[in-house]
Amino acid sequence: MRLLPPAPGGPRRNQPGHLRPCGPALLLLLLLLLGGCLGASRAAAGSRRPNVVLLLTDDQDEVLGGMIPLKKTKALIGEMGMTFSSAYVPSALCCPSRASILTGKYPHNHHVVNNTLEGNCSSKSWQKIQEPNTFPAILRSMCGYQTFFAGKYLNEEKNSKYYNYTLSINGKARKHGENYSVDYLTDVLANISLGFLDYKSNSEPFFMMISTPAPHSPWTAAPQYQKTFQNVFAPRNKNFNIHGTNKHWLIRQAKTPMTNSSIQFLDNAFRKRWQTLLSVDDLVEKLVKRLEFNGELNNTYIFYTSDNGYHTGQFSLPIDKRQLYEFDIKVPLLVRGPGIKPNQTSKMLVANIDLGPTILDIAGYNLNKTQMDGMSLLPILKGARNLTWRSDVLVEYQGEGRDVTDPTCPSLSPGVSQCFPDCVCEDAYNNTYACVRTMSARWNLQYCEFDDQEVFVEVYNLTADPDQITNIAKSIDPELLGKMNYRLMMLQSCSGPTCRTPGVFDPGYRFDPRLMFSNQGSVRTRRFSKHPL
């Protein structure tokens, strides 16, 4: 797997090189691409364009306190810039979400639907069609940016081990063992990234993306942090350890209440996840200090976010993601950089498909030349007022290949040798759904449809029910239900600019939950028709 071809002439002396995977033992992809000023959008002499850093964690939630351990990160990025309180992912799973970040597209447009090769994750089709149009590729080829990537790219073989992995650096395998001082993955990423900052060219701006293993399983903390948070437990919020009444069958089949062994397991997992994030916090501190030391901090945008959320005991589901609820689809998003006032909070509804357009906008690239579905956040970051903004984002997921009648524990957590106690199946063929998440001055709603034999619908009023306990699909005003259905239809058929505006309610559309997905092909698309009321 490669993101872009190596730059002409290869890496400079003493620089980390072009890094790519090396066979089935690969547990990490590191990639460095150095581009010359190949595009037509060179900055004017003496006015160098801003640098950009994107920090991406793996499975870090926002709803259940995932940012609490990151005191340095909040101080160095959040308090020095803007925190987005309504940031969402279009798919609560690693590969589709990461594909959305790179392409600026919803899953139905980049066609990565799950973590499998059959779901287009790391496939030949992805490499041929989508990769050349990712925002890092555009930055390098069209904007003259030096580009650097370190960490997990999409999903190939197993991912996110902290020790005993093999890197590929310019095609050369480098094995790492279990010596903390030289092998701990988060620290290795930090050191390679600092090396790039020290040895890159100073004549062109740079983009760097660092994708950490934390807090993904197996949740291996650095030695100095393994005894922290001993009195921390998974949050006992209102939807913890309760039955998912009136929810999709996959949620209803969870054992309620959970056994003590299940609760002990998820509490331990929650604690270990926080422990791994402390090394990420150290990475952020080192990075910011090095940028400041090199005199580049004031001309650098730094983004911090996660590929998806996570749950630990909500609706009696012990641990995982993949579900449509806030704890799995809402993520942290913090940004600092030139022109961003400190201590700002934005309630605007944003998604990770907006990251690519934002970074290209920062680089001065014409977004009309892209096919991206997202919107640039730069006007929000710069404090624009009376900004026309979307009220809806799409969340869509296609279940992986498991028998819907099989309740056994799937292998959801690489590195965990045994299933957690009282495991319930958290994925199946008919865990295929599409949701529209709507936030406006009047509404805070989520509307979801499942592609299953029940033709199941879930609707939540998050103003009255932020924990999404009560499914109001059968009690909501039918007119509003029809409007939400139409919004969802419009988003699932959108592409590029049509994804950026809220759907206009057309009274000529009648709500019919049967007109949902087509089962033909690897990517399911919506069928809908128009009927007079």
C-alpha positions as semicolon CSV with decimal commas, in nm:
position;residue;x (nm);y (nm);z (nm)
1;M;0,000;0,000;0,000
2;R;0,128;0,343;-0,083
3;L;-0,030;0,683;-0,065
4;L;0,179;0,850;-0,336
5;P;0,487;0,757;-0,538
6;P;0,824;0,860;-0,394
7;A;0,935;1,212;-0,476
8;P;1,187;1,255;-0,755
9;G;1,537;1,200;-0,629
10;G;1,422;1,025;-0,310
11;P;1,471;1,145;0,047
12;R;1,743;1,386;0,144
13;R;2,040;1,280;0,344
14;N;1,958;1,197;0,708
15;Q;1,584;1,215;0,640
16;P;1,335;0,937;0,710
17;G;1,254;0,781;0,374
18;H;0,952;0,658;0,183
19;L;0,784;0,404;0,410
20;R;0,552;0,125;0,302
21;P;0,418;-0,208;0,427
22;C;0,620;-0,525;0,412
23;G;0,412;-0,841;0,411
24;P;0,168;-1,010;0,646
25;A;0,367;-0,931;0,959
26;L;0,304;-0,562;0,904
27;L;0,145;-0,390;1,199
28;L;0,217;-0,032;1,103
29;L;0,242;0,176;0,790
30;L;0,481;0,469;0,791
31;L;0,494;0,689;0,486
32;L;0,701;0,993;0,396
33;L;0,659;1,172;0,067
34;L;0,866;1,475;-0,017
35;G;0,738;1,682;-0,305
36;G;0,908;1,965;-0,480
37;C;0,724;2,276;-0,597
38;L;0,540;2,089;-0,870
39;G;0,214;2,282;-0,870
40;A;0,123;2,617;-1,014
41;S;0,024;2,763;-0,676
42;R;0,361;2,869;-0,540
43;A;0,347;3,124;-0,263
44;A;0,474;3,470;-0,342
45;A;0,827;3,544;-0,233
46;G;0,842;3,612;0,137
47;S;0,488;3,491;0,207
48;R;0,522;3,120;0,271
49;R;0,197;2,930;0,306
50;P;0,108;2,772;0,641
51;N;0,222;2,428;0,746
52;V;-0,037;2,173;0,860
53;V;-0,018;1,889;1,113
54;L;-0,298;1,634;1,150
55;L;-0,292;1,411;1,459
56;L;-0,525;1,112;1,438
57;T;-0,592;0,870;1,723
58;D;-0,755;0,529;1,691
59;D;-1,093;0,462;1,860
60;Q;-1,087;0,768;2,086
61;D;-1,435;0,866;2,201
62;E;-1,554;1,212;2,295
63;V;-1,883;1,133;2,468
64;L;-1,741;0,909;2,742
65;G;-1,455;1,133;2,850
66;G;-1,190;1,033;2,597
67;M;-1,021;1,374;2,615
68;I;-0,993;1,386;2,996
69;P;-0,643;1,227;3,013
70;L;-0,502;1,466;2,752
71;K;-0,431;1,771;2,965
72;K;-0,133;1,886;2,757
73;T;-0,319;1,841;2,431
74;K;-0,616;2,043;2,554
75;A;-0,384;2,318;2,678
76;L;-0,156;2,329;2,372
77;I;-0,419;2,287;2,100
78;G;-0,771;2,335;2,238
79;E;-0,702;2,632;2,464
80;M;-0,480;2,791;2,201
81;G;-0,744;2,756;1,931
82;M;-1,089;2,613;1,868
83;T;-1,270;2,306;1,999
84;F;-1,559;2,168;1,792
85;S;-1,831;2,031;2,020
86;S;-2,032;1,865;1,739
87;A;-1,778;1,673;1,531
88;Y;-1,891;1,345;1,374
89;V;-1,760;1,064;1,156
90;P;-1,960;0,929;0,860
91;S;-1,879;0,571;0,963
92;A;-1,801;0,438;1,309
93;L;-1,526;0,208;1,187
94;C;-1,157;0,261;1,115
95;C;-1,114;0,203;0,742
96;P;-1,426;0,379;0,609
97;S;-1,366;0,671;0,843
98;R;-1,000;0,707;0,747
99;A;-1,094;0,685;0,381
100;S;-1,338;0,972;0,442
101;I;-1,064;1,181;0,601
102;L;-0,826;1,127;0,311
103;T;-1,078;1,174;0,030
104;G;-1,318;1,424;0,187
105;K;-1,601;1,195;0,077
106;Y;-1,884;1,001;0,233
107;P;-1,850;0,619;0,218
108;H;-2,107;0,590;-0,061
109;N;-1,873;0,798;-0,276
110;H;-1,532;0,651;-0,185
111;H;-1,686;0,300;-0,164
112;V;-1,497;0,180;0,145
113;V;-1,778;0,028;0,349
114;N;-1,597;-0,176;0,618
115;N;-1,256;-0,309;0,722
116;T;-1,250;-0,600;0,477
117;L;-1,083;-0,622;0,140
118;E;-1,425;-0,705;-0,004
119;G;-1,547;-0,382;0,154
120;N;-1,283;-0,196;-0,054
121;C;-1,044;-0,135;0,237
122;S;-0,689;-0,116;0,099
123;S;-0,810;-0,270;-0,227
124;K;-0,655;-0,231;-0,573
125;S;-0,960;-0,027;-0,671
126;W;-0,902;0,212;-0,381
127;Q;-0,536;0,256;-0,475
128;K;-0,616;0,320;-0,840
129;I;-0,925;0,539;-0,815
130;Q;-0,933;0,714;-0,477
131;E;-0,572;0,744;-0,361
132;P;-0,455;0,979;-0,638
133;N;-0,726;1,226;-0,538
134;T;-0,668;1,227;-0,163
135;F;-0,588;1,564;-0,013
136;P;-0,223;1,474;0,070
137;A;-0,172;1,377;-0,296
138;I;-0,313;1,712;-0,406
139;L;-0,098;1,898;-0,153
140;R;0,213;1,736;-0,291
141;S;0,143;1,737;-0,664
142;M;-0,048;2,064;-0,699
143;C;0,054;2,281;-0,403
144;G;0,423;2,201;-0,366
145;Y;0,393;2,078;-0,008
146;Q;0,635;1,837;0,153
147;T;0,415;1,556;0,282
148;F;0,483;1,316;0,567
149;F;0,276;1,030;0,706
150;A;0,358;0,813;1,008
151;G;0,133;0,550;1,162
152;K;-0,169;0,344;1,070
153;Y;-0,296;0,428;0,724
154;L;-0,608;0,226;0,643
155;N;-0,639;-0,135;0,761
156;E;-0,404;-0,398;0,624
157;E;-0,354;-0,724;0,809
158;K;-0,345;-0,649;1,182
159;N;-0,301;-0,303;1,324
160;S;-0,221;-0,112;1,636
161;K;0,023;-0,330;1,823
162;Y;0,250;-0,136;2,055
163;Y;0,542;-0,385;2,056
164;N;0,670;-0,668;1,833
165;Y;0,577;-0,523;1,498
166;T;0,754;-0,471;1,164
167;L;0,785;-0,137;0,990
168;S;0,858;-0,081;0,626
169;I;1,086;0,213;0,567
170;N;1,149;0,282;0,200
171;G;1,065;-0,080;0,132
172;K;1,313;-0,209;0,388
173;A;1,175;-0,410;0,676
174;R;1,262;-0,294;1,025
175;K;1,158;-0,523;1,308
176;H;1,080;-0,388;1,652
177;G;1,074;-0,594;1,969
178;E;0,955;-0,517;2,319
179;N;1,219;-0,281;2,455
180;Y;1,029;0,026;2,565
181;S;1,309;0,274;2,501
182;V;1,334;0,190;2,129
183;D;1,019;-0,003;2,038
184;Y;0,710;0,151;2,197
185;L;0,507;0,246;1,892
186;T;0,366;0,581;2,001
187;D;0,714;0,700;2,096
188;V;0,861;0,566;1,772
189;L;0,607;0,775;1,579
190;A;0,698;1,079;1,787
191;N;1,070;1,039;1,723
192;I;1,034;0,984;1,348
193;S;0,807;1,290;1,327
194;L;1,054;1,507;1,513
195;G;1,324;1,384;1,278
196;F;1,119;1,500;0,983
197;L;1,079;1,846;1,136
198;D;1,454;1,874;1,189
199;Y;1,568;1,755;0,845
200;K;1,296;1,865;0,602
201;S;1,350;2,143;0,353
202;N;1,284;2,495;0,479
203;S;1,199;2,627;0,135
204;E;0,854;2,469;0,103
205;P;0,562;2,435;0,345
206;F;0,489;2,091;0,486
207;F;0,197;1,868;0,574
208;M;0,246;1,591;0,828
209;M;-0,003;1,334;0,951
210;I;0,064;1,122;1,257
211;S;-0,173;0,832;1,323
212;T;-0,119;0,672;1,662
213;P;-0,217;0,321;1,774
214;A;-0,368;0,455;2,096
215;P;-0,619;0,402;2,237
216;H;-0,692;0,095;2,019
217;S;-0,667;-0,253;2,171
218;P;-0,461;-0,424;2,309
219;W;-0,427;-0,106;2,515
220;T;-0,061;-0,149;2,607
221;A;0,047;0,150;2,811
222;A;0,404;0,274;2,848
223;P;0,566;0,138;3,167
224;Q;0,554;0,471;3,348
225;Y;0,177;0,497;3,297
226;Q;0,062;0,144;3,376
227;K;-0,043;0,229;3,732
228;T;-0,229;0,549;3,653
229;F;-0,607;0,594;3,680
230;Q;-0,645;0,308;3,927
231;N;-0,963;0,462;4,064
232;V;-1,113;0,534;3,720
233;F;-1,407;0,331;3,589
234;A;-1,616;0,342;3,275
235;P;-1,883;0,613;3,310
236;R;-2,210;0,493;3,460
237;N;-2,426;0,717;3,245
238;K;-2,797;0,660;3,190
239;N;-2,750;0,417;2,902
240;F;-2,489;0,206;3,082
241;N;-2,582;-0,158;3,142
242;I;-2,945;-0,125;3,035
243;H;-3,143;-0,316;2,778
244;G;-3,168;-0,151;2,437
245;T;-3,547;-0,146;2,430
246;N;-3,704;-0,065;2,092
247;K;-3,368;-0,079;1,918
248;H;-3,233;-0,285;1,633
249;W;-3,211;-0,660;1,698
250;L;-2,832;-0,646;1,727
251;I;-2,863;-0,421;2,030
252;R;-3,158;-0,607;2,180
253;Q;-2,968;-0,937;2,189
254;A;-2,718;-0,808;2,443
255;K;-2,731;-0,978;2,782
256;T;-2,878;-0,742;3,042
257;P;-2,769;-0,683;3,308
258;M;-2,408;-0,761;3,232
259;T;-2,226;-1,001;3,459
260;N;-1,968;-0,876;3,706
261;S;-1,692;-1,028;3,493
262;S;-1,806;-0,829;3,190
263;I;-1,818;-0,506;3,388
264;Q;-1,475;-0,575;3,537
265;F;-1,338;-0,638;3,189
266;L;-1,475;-0,320;3,036
267;D;-1,367;-0,110;3,335
268;N;-1,015;-0,244;3,292
269;A;-1,027;-0,173;2,919
270;F;-1,148;0,181;2,985
271;R;-0,863;0,240;3,229
272;K;-0,600;0,101;2,991
273;R;-0,731;0,313;2,705
274;W;-0,673;0,624;2,913
275;Q;-0,324;0,501;3,005
276;T;-0,222;0,465;2,639
277;L;-0,342;0,819;2,567
278;L;-0,086;0,964;2,809
279;S;0,189;0,880;2,559
280;V;-0,013;1,054;2,289
281;D;-0,025;1,357;2,517
282;D;0,355;1,343;2,542
283;L;0,380;1,320;2,163
284;V;0,170;1,636;2,123
285;E;0,386;1,822;2,373
286;K;0,710;1,718;2,200
287;L;0,572;1,816;1,862
288;V;0,454;2,160;1,970
289;K;0,780;2,232;2,149
290;R;0,985;2,131;1,844
291;L;0,773;2,349;1,615
292;E;0,823;2,639;1,854
293;F;1,198;2,575;1,882
294;N;1,225;2,568;1,503
295;G;1,035;2,895;1,475
296;E;0,744;2,737;1,285
297;L;0,466;2,710;1,543
298;N;0,305;3,044;1,458
299;N;0,275;2,943;1,092
300;T;0,139;2,593;1,154
301;Y;-0,216;2,465;1,185
302;I;-0,249;2,166;1,417
303;F;-0,558;1,943;1,401
304;Y;-0,633;1,675;1,660
305;T;-0,909;1,418;1,611
306;S;-1,001;1,047;1,612
307;D;-1,123;0,804;1,344
308;N;-1,429;0,700;1,548
309;G;-1,566;0,680;1,899
310;Y;-1,608;0,378;2,126
311;H;-1,845;0,229;2,380
312;T;-1,786;0,053;2,711
313;G;-2,108;-0,094;2,847
314;Q;-2,370;0,129;2,685
315;F;-2,690;-0,070;2,620
316;S;-2,501;-0,368;2,772
317;L;-2,256;-0,382;2,479
318;P;-1,923;-0,438;2,658
319;I;-1,667;-0,288;2,414
320;D;-1,648;-0,192;2,046
321;K;-1,767;0,072;1,797
322;R;-1,966;0,025;1,466
323;Q;-2,297;0,144;1,608
324;L;-2,499;0,451;1,518
325;Y;-2,510;0,613;1,862
326;E;-2,333;0,928;1,979
327;F;-2,064;0,743;2,173
328;D;-1,948;0,572;1,850
329;I;-1,990;0,851;1,591
330;K;-1,894;1,165;1,784
331;V;-1,522;1,244;1,810
332;P;-1,294;1,514;1,952
333;L;-1,175;1,786;1,714
334;L;-0,934;2,056;1,826
335;V;-0,756;2,304;1,598
336;R;-0,499;2,577;1,652
337;G;-0,319;2,790;1,396
338;P;-0,269;3,133;1,239
339;G;-0,572;3,358;1,274
340;I;-0,756;3,132;1,521
341;K;-0,836;3,308;1,845
342;P;-0,766;3,108;2,163
343;N;-1,028;2,941;2,383
344;Q;-1,293;2,923;2,112
345;T;-1,573;2,662;2,098
346;S;-1,781;2,601;1,789
347;K;-2,116;2,424;1,795
348;M;-2,127;2,395;1,415
349;L;-2,214;2,048;1,285
350;V;-1,893;1,922;1,125
351;A;-1,762;1,588;1,001
352;N;-1,426;1,438;0,919
353;I;-1,503;1,480;0,547
354;D;-1,438;1,849;0,617
355;L;-1,072;1,798;0,712
356;G;-0,943;1,751;0,357
357;P;-1,123;2,056;0,214
358;T;-1,008;2,264;0,511
359;I;-0,644;2,171;0,470
360;L;-0,655;2,229;0,094
361;D;-0,818;2,568;0,161
362;I;-0,535;2,653;0,399
363;A;-0,290;2,566;0,121
364;G;-0,472;2,796;-0,120
365;Y;-0,608;2,524;-0,346
366;N;-0,931;2,585;-0,538
367;L;-1,185;2,348;-0,381
368;N;-1,404;2,364;-0,690
369;K;-1,142;2,148;-0,861
370;T;-1,207;1,861;-0,619
371;Q;-1,492;1,610;-0,595
372;M;-1,499;1,630;-0,215
373;D;-1,827;1,617;-0,024
374;G;-1,699;1,811;0,275
375;M;-1,682;2,184;0,349
376;S;-1,386;2,397;0,448
377;L;-1,381;2,483;0,818
378;L;-1,141;2,771;0,758
379;P;-1,413;3,043;0,768
380;I;-1,531;2,907;1,104
381;L;-1,174;2,892;1,234
382;K;-1,117;3,252;1,125
383;G;-1,435;3,369;1,301
384;A;-1,665;3,432;1,004
385;R;-2,014;3,545;1,103
386;N;-2,350;3,485;0,935
387;L;-2,200;3,179;0,770
388;T;-2,432;2,952;0,574
389;W;-2,365;2,605;0,707
390;R;-2,512;2,258;0,685
391;S;-2,763;2,121;0,935
392;D;-2,725;1,751;0,841
393;V;-2,446;1,497;0,819
394;L;-2,472;1,139;0,696
395;V;-2,364;0,830;0,888
396;E;-2,362;0,505;0,692
397;Y;-2,227;0,158;0,755
398;Q;-2,243;-0,178;0,581
399;G;-2,221;-0,479;0,810
400;E;-1,943;-0,729;0,761
401;G;-1,985;-1,087;0,648
402;R;-2,126;-1,277;0,942
403;D;-2,437;-1,487;0,977
404;V;-2,708;-1,272;1,131
405;T;-2,818;-1,569;1,343
406;D;-2,471;-1,620;1,490
407;P;-2,446;-1,454;1,833
408;T;-2,089;-1,572;1,897
409;C;-1,809;-1,334;1,971
410;P;-1,646;-1,202;1,654
411;S;-1,276;-1,116;1,654
412;L;-1,318;-0,742;1,693
413;S;-1,005;-0,664;1,889
414;P;-0,668;-0,766;1,739
415;G;-0,425;-0,858;2,012
416;V;-0,693;-0,975;2,255
417;S;-0,643;-1,350;2,272
418;Q;-0,986;-1,432;2,413
419;C;-1,327;-1,281;2,375
420;F;-1,443;-1,065;2,659
421;P;-1,690;-1,224;2,900
422;D;-2,051;-1,256;2,783
423;C;-1,958;-1,130;2,439
424;V;-2,245;-1,041;2,211
425;C;-2,227;-1,021;1,835
426;E;-2,175;-0,654;1,746
427;D;-2,174;-0,694;1,372
428;A;-2,358;-0,889;1,106
429;Y;-2,479;-0,868;0,748
430;N;-2,789;-0,679;0,850
431;N;-2,607;-0,433;1,070
432;T;-2,626;-0,212;0,761
433;Y;-2,774;0,126;0,829
434;A;-2,785;0,486;0,718
435;C;-2,855;0,784;0,944
436;V;-2,900;1,155;0,910
437;R;-2,775;1,353;1,208
438;T;-2,956;1,689;1,217
439;M;-2,869;1,989;1,430
440;S;-3,028;2,330;1,391
441;A;-3,178;2,603;1,604
442;R;-3,499;2,403;1,613
443;W;-3,393;2,037;1,599
444;N;-3,136;1,801;1,746
445;L;-3,240;1,473;1,588
446;Q;-3,105;1,147;1,456
447;Y;-3,297;0,938;1,205
448;C;-3,172;0,592;1,103
449;E;-3,287;0,316;0,872
450;F;-3,164;-0,045;0,868
451;D;-3,135;-0,275;0,569
452;D;-3,285;-0,582;0,732
453;Q;-3,594;-0,802;0,736
454;E;-3,758;-0,573;0,992
455;V;-3,698;-0,260;0,783
456;F;-3,617;-0,112;1,123
457;V;-3,618;0,262;1,197
458;E;-3,465;0,442;1,495
459;V;-3,525;0,809;1,574
460;Y;-3,390;1,007;1,869
461;N;-3,461;1,355;2,002
462;L;-3,125;1,435;2,155
463;T;-3,245;1,756;2,314
464;A;-3,477;1,561;2,543
465;D;-3,287;1,233;2,534
466;P;-2,909;1,287;2,494
467;D;-2,835;0,926;2,591
468;Q;-3,057;0,795;2,308
469;I;-3,253;0,565;2,535
470;T;-3,598;0,612;2,380
471;N;-3,659;0,531;2,015
472;I;-3,945;0,763;1,912
473;A;-3,987;0,629;1,557
474;K;-4,341;0,505;1,628
475;S;-4,455;0,813;1,817
476;I;-4,304;1,098;1,620
477;D;-4,517;1,316;1,391
478;P;-4,544;1,127;1,058
479;E;-4,482;1,448;0,866
480;L;-4,152;1,502;1,046
481;L;-4,064;1,136;0,994
482;G;-4,119;1,176;0,623
483;K;-3,903;1,487;0,615
484;M;-3,618;1,309;0,791
485;N;-3,651;1,020;0,549
486;Y;-3,623;1,261;0,258
487;R;-3,317;1,430;0,407
488;L;-3,155;1,089;0,436
489;M;-3,243;1,000;0,078
490;M;-3,090;1,323;-0,047
491;L;-2,767;1,271;0,147
492;Q;-2,726;0,909;0,042
493;S;-2,750;1,012;-0,322
494;C;-2,537;1,325;-0,288
495;S;-2,195;1,389;-0,438
496;G;-1,964;1,688;-0,407
497;P;-2,149;2,021;-0,376
498;T;-2,489;1,854;-0,329
499;C;-2,362;1,707;0,000
500;R;-2,291;2,047;0,148
501;T;-2,640;2,196;0,167
502;P;-2,929;2,087;0,387
503;G;-3,203;1,895;0,210
504;V;-3,508;2,092;0,100
505;F;-3,829;1,932;0,216
506;D;-4,032;1,829;-0,088
507;P;-4,400;1,764;-0,002
508;G;-4,420;1,538;-0,307
509;Y;-4,223;1,266;-0,130
510;R;-4,405;1,007;0,077
511;F;-4,223;0,828;0,356
512;D;-4,173;0,459;0,274
513;P;-3,909;0,279;0,485
514;R;-3,903;-0,012;0,239
515;L;-3,735;0,207;-0,023
516;M;-3,395;0,199;0,138
517;F;-3,104;0,001;0,002
518;S;-3,030;-0,193;-0,312
519;N;-2,863;-0,526;-0,240
520;Q;-2,684;-0,537;-0,573
521;G;-2,311;-0,481;-0,573
522;S;-2,063;-0,438;-0,293
523;V;-2,186;-0,089;-0,215
524;R;-2,552;-0,048;-0,134
525;T;-2,731;0,253;-0,272
526;R;-3,069;0,400;-0,194
527;R;-3,381;0,349;-0,403
528;F;-3,653;0,610;-0,384
529;S;-3,947;0,726;-0,586
530;K;-4,190;1,015;-0,590
531;H;-4,559;0,980;-0,508
532;P;-4,832;1,244;-0,471
533;L;-4,956;1,295;-0,117
